[in-house]
Amino acid sequence: MTVTGVDDDIIDGTINSTITVTIVDAASDDDFDAVADQTVTASTTDDDVAGFTIDQLDGSIEVDESGDTDTFTVVLDAQPTSDVVITITSSDTGEATVTSTLTFTPANWDTPQVATITGVDDDIIDGSKLQPSLSQLMMQTQMMILMLLLTRPFPYQRLMMMSPDSRFLKLKGPQGLMNLEPLTSLLLFLMLNQHQMS
């Protein structure tokens, strides 16, 4: 006799089931009709793990202060036995607000729900709260090549790199991706200046 576990998507832990073995009187030798039923216990181990998955849809979340919105989705990884409430908070509500809560039930647990982020106009010139990411791409003998990804560029940007002998390299580049080469192998700092270049 083979006992097969059933995948139910429910987080229900290990479940013990009773398997009953019975003589079918109508289809069996009458001498076996009086034989008592016997049982065995089968333990089914749960393979479902509680959790949730976030999908940023286009790979990133970006909003501006004009009330622009962006979204991401949340979905549970397994079916709960009761409601699951997820709270979403913003670290700075002066810059962006978010959908406050999402509620999943045993019926809709596998349907992604949308959370909305809305940019807030604070009348302050504080730049983008999405920080530029700086990554080292390649190291050569006396030259370091850097790449700067401007995630939220201003209309005019000036990039300044200071070398140990106080010389400056200033670059004005297009929005998006730019390659920068420092004057020497040692880069002291990199500064973004949002003021218009003359």
FILUM-469958 format. One line per 8 residues: number of its first residue (from 1); for each residue x, z, y of C-alpha. Coordinates in nm, 4 decimals, always signed. Layout:
! residues N
NUM	X/Z/Y ~ ...
! end
This chain:
! residues 198
1	+0.0000/+0.0000/+0.0000 ~ +0.1338/-0.0933/+0.3447 ~ +0.0614/+0.1042/+0.6620 ~ +0.1189/-0.0885/+0.9863 ~ +0.1489/+0.0639/+1.3323 ~ -0.0655/-0.0817/+1.6126 ~ +0.0683/-0.1384/+1.9666 ~ -0.2011/-0.0055/+2.2007
9	-0.0109/+0.0046/+2.5385 ~ -0.1345/+0.3631/+2.5880 ~ +0.1039/+0.6507/+2.6562 ~ -0.0383/+0.8788/+2.3875 ~ +0.2696/+1.0232/+2.2194 ~ +0.3030/+1.0570/+1.8434 ~ -0.0354/+1.0355/+1.6690 ~ -0.1021/+1.1548/+1.3141
17	-0.3604/+0.9576/+1.1184 ~ -0.5156/+1.0454/+0.7849 ~ -0.5150/+0.7688/+0.5244 ~ -0.7799/+0.8201/+0.2555 ~ -0.7498/+0.6581/-0.0881 ~ -1.0873/+0.6237/-0.2649 ~ -1.2132/+0.4743/-0.5892 ~ -1.4787/+0.2089/-0.5246
25	-1.7330/+0.3196/-0.7832 ~ -1.9431/+0.0023/-0.7876 ~ -1.6415/-0.2169/-0.8591 ~ -1.4502/+0.0165/-1.0920 ~ -1.4551/+0.1498/-1.4457 ~ -1.7171/+0.4237/-1.4680 ~ -1.4571/+0.6595/-1.6152 ~ -1.2890/+0.6638/-1.2707
33	-1.6033/+0.7336/-1.0704 ~ -1.5497/+1.1083/-1.0752 ~ -1.1898/+1.0923/-0.9540 ~ -1.1589/+1.2753/-0.6217 ~ -1.0354/+1.1026/-0.3084 ~ -0.6754/+1.1625/-0.2050 ~ -0.5183/+1.1485/+0.1392 ~ -0.1811/+1.0871/+0.3001
41	-0.0770/+1.1471/+0.6605 ~ +0.0814/+0.8701/+0.8674 ~ +0.2624/+0.9452/+1.1952 ~ +0.2622/+0.6689/+1.4575 ~ +0.5438/+0.6983/+1.7116 ~ +0.4537/+0.5868/+2.0651 ~ +0.6759/+0.3141/+2.2145 ~ +0.5147/+0.3147/+2.5605
49	+0.7064/+0.4744/+2.8489 ~ +0.5572/+0.5885/+3.1786 ~ +0.6865/+0.3999/+3.4808 ~ +0.6070/+0.1331/+3.7378 ~ +0.7611/-0.1932/+3.8528 ~ +0.8011/-0.3178/+4.2119 ~ +0.8092/-0.6905/+4.2860 ~ +0.9264/-0.7927/+4.6343
57	+0.7777/-1.1412/+4.5798 ~ +1.0240/-1.3389/+4.7951 ~ +1.3157/-1.1089/+4.7160 ~ +1.3218/-0.9133/+5.0419 ~ +1.0970/-0.7282/+5.2857 ~ +1.1300/-0.8192/+5.6535 ~ +0.8965/-0.7564/+5.9484 ~ +0.9324/-0.7740/+6.3255
65	+0.7838/-0.5623/+6.6018 ~ +0.5056/-0.8084/+6.6857 ~ +0.2877/-0.6535/+6.4157 ~ +0.4257/-0.8903/+6.1564 ~ +0.3514/-0.7932/+5.7963 ~ +0.5176/-0.8351/+5.4603 ~ +0.4048/-0.7296/+5.1152 ~ +0.5262/-0.6202/+4.7754
73	+0.3386/-0.5418/+4.4548 ~ +0.3373/-0.2416/+4.2236 ~ +0.2191/-0.2354/+3.8623 ~ +0.2351/+0.0309/+3.5911 ~ +0.4563/-0.0256/+3.2879 ~ +0.2131/+0.1319/+3.0419 ~ -0.1542/+0.2219/+3.0163 ~ -0.2361/+0.5782/+3.1284
81	-0.5114/+0.7921/+2.9809 ~ -0.6324/+0.8909/+3.3300 ~ -0.5852/+0.7755/+3.6902 ~ -0.2354/+0.7398/+3.8377 ~ -0.1999/+0.7683/+4.2169 ~ +0.1175/+0.6326/+4.3802 ~ +0.2074/+0.7393/+4.7342 ~ +0.4065/+0.5045/+4.9587
89	+0.5858/+0.6388/+5.2673 ~ +0.7973/+0.4938/+5.5471 ~ +1.1167/+0.6701/+5.6534 ~ +1.0477/+0.5649/+6.0140 ~ +0.6838/+0.5073/+6.1086 ~ +0.7987/+0.4160/+6.4587 ~ +0.9474/+0.0993/+6.3107 ~ +0.7178/+0.0175/+6.0190
97	+0.4006/+0.1513/+5.8599 ~ +0.2987/+0.1026/+5.4985 ~ -0.0038/+0.1191/+5.2732 ~ -0.0426/+0.4909/+5.2028 ~ -0.1584/+0.5045/+4.8392 ~ -0.2294/+0.2886/+4.5368 ~ -0.4564/+0.4102/+4.2560 ~ -0.4350/+0.2778/+3.9015
105	-0.6920/+0.3483/+3.6305 ~ -0.6806/+0.2993/+3.2532 ~ -0.8770/-0.0225/+3.3160 ~ -0.6630/-0.1842/+3.5896 ~ -0.3186/-0.0419/+3.5088 ~ -0.1670/-0.3845/+3.4314 ~ -0.3015/-0.5575/+3.7445 ~ -0.0403/-0.5628/+4.0260
113	-0.1604/-0.4011/+4.3486 ~ -0.0369/-0.5110/+4.6905 ~ +0.1310/-0.2772/+4.9405 ~ +0.1555/-0.3988/+5.3004 ~ +0.4352/-0.3192/+5.5478 ~ +0.3562/-0.3665/+5.9177 ~ +0.6146/-0.3802/+6.1964 ~ +0.5553/-0.1446/+6.4913
121	+0.6322/-0.2391/+6.8518 ~ +0.8175/+0.0589/+7.0005 ~ +0.9305/-0.1087/+7.3289 ~ +1.2889/-0.0022/+7.2523 ~ +1.5822/-0.2414/+7.2203 ~ +1.7120/-0.0830/+6.9027 ~ +1.8040/-0.3861/+6.7001 ~ +1.6987/-0.4598/+6.3481
129	+1.6512/-0.1680/+6.1146 ~ +1.7505/-0.4001/+5.8334 ~ +2.1259/-0.3603/+5.8487 ~ +2.3546/-0.6627/+5.8077 ~ +2.5344/-0.6580/+5.4756 ~ +2.9110/-0.7049/+5.4760 ~ +3.0845/-0.8054/+5.1572 ~ +3.4431/-0.8909/+5.0739
137	+3.4557/-1.2296/+4.9040 ~ +3.8246/-1.2986/+4.8505 ~ +4.1632/-1.1360/+4.9155 ~ +4.4722/-1.3482/+4.9720 ~ +4.8332/-1.2571/+5.0603 ~ +4.7977/-1.2012/+5.4355 ~ +4.4380/-1.3038/+5.5017 ~ +4.1074/-1.1399/+5.4265
145	+3.7999/-1.3633/+5.4310 ~ +3.4730/-1.1868/+5.5028 ~ +3.1146/-1.3024/+5.4971 ~ +2.8447/-1.1500/+5.7168 ~ +2.4782/-1.2010/+5.6339 ~ +2.2608/-1.1574/+5.9440 ~ +1.9234/-1.0600/+5.8031 ~ +1.7457/-1.0232/+6.1382
153	+1.9456/-1.2156/+6.3998 ~ +1.8832/-1.2031/+6.7731 ~ +1.8587/-1.5294/+6.9710 ~ +2.2180/-1.4759/+7.0902 ~ +2.4834/-1.2899/+6.8967 ~ +2.8501/-1.2212/+6.9538 ~ +3.0812/-1.1143/+6.6748 ~ +3.3944/-0.9247/+6.7754
161	+3.6865/-0.8307/+6.5504 ~ +3.9742/-0.6195/+6.6795 ~ +4.3203/-0.6447/+6.5293 ~ +4.5889/-0.3703/+6.5482 ~ +4.7609/-0.5445/+6.8419 ~ +4.4333/-0.5319/+7.0435 ~ +4.3683/-0.9046/+7.0345 ~ +4.0059/-1.0096/+6.9961
169	+3.8471/-1.2892/+6.8028 ~ +3.4989/-1.3754/+6.9349 ~ +3.2686/-1.6065/+6.7490 ~ +2.9259/-1.7354/+6.8476 ~ +2.7523/-1.8702/+6.5418 ~ +2.4171/-1.9983/+6.4250 ~ +2.1559/-1.7772/+6.2687 ~ +2.2129/-1.7136/+5.9018
177	+2.5447/-1.7222/+5.7189 ~ +2.8827/-1.7342/+5.8931 ~ +3.2422/-1.7178/+5.7674 ~ +3.4763/-1.4944/+5.9674 ~ +3.8576/-1.4906/+5.9597 ~ +4.0336/-1.1919/+6.1184 ~ +4.3474/-1.2432/+6.3269 ~ +4.5486/-1.0180/+6.0972
185	+4.5116/-0.8789/+5.7501 ~ +4.3874/-0.5415/+5.8807 ~ +4.0353/-0.5290/+6.0204 ~ +3.9705/-0.2197/+6.2326 ~ +3.6040/-0.2730/+6.3091 ~ +3.3276/-0.5282/+6.3244 ~ +3.0686/-0.5004/+6.6021 ~ +2.7406/-0.6811/+6.6585
193	+2.6506/-0.7342/+7.0237 ~ +2.2945/-0.8450/+7.0964 ~ +2.3552/-0.9445/+7.4634 ~ +2.3531/-1.3100/+7.5608 ~ +2.6918/-1.4785/+7.5839 ~ +2.7747/-1.6641/+7.9036
! end
